[in-house]
Amino acid sequence: MDFNDLINEHNANFARLRALIVSKNLIPGISKNSFGDLTEKLLQKLEKGADKNQLKNMIETELCVSYGLYKSEFDSEELASEIFNWWENN
C-alpha cells in the first residue's frame, strides 16, 4: 500500500467513525463537524492498537473536558465497545 492509499484509507475511516459518533446524538443539535477532533484522536489511538479501555478513557476525558458533558450524560463503555467492534470489523 502506498502513501496515497494510506491517506485515502485514513480519510474513509475518519468519515465512517465520525458518522458513528454523530449517530449517538451525544449533543443534540451540534454540527457533525464539531466531533472532528474527537474522531481524529480516537482514530489515531485505534491505528496504534488501542484497546477498549484506552478508548473508554479517551472518550470520557474528551467528552467531559472538551465538550463539557458529565459522565452521567453518556455511556463511555458502550460507545468504546461500538467503536472497537466497528474497527475490528472494518
Summary of the structure (lengths in Angstrom):
residues: 90
radius of gyration: 13.0
end to end distance: 16.8
largest distance: 43.4
contacts: 226
relative contact order: 0.15
helix: 77%
strand: 0%
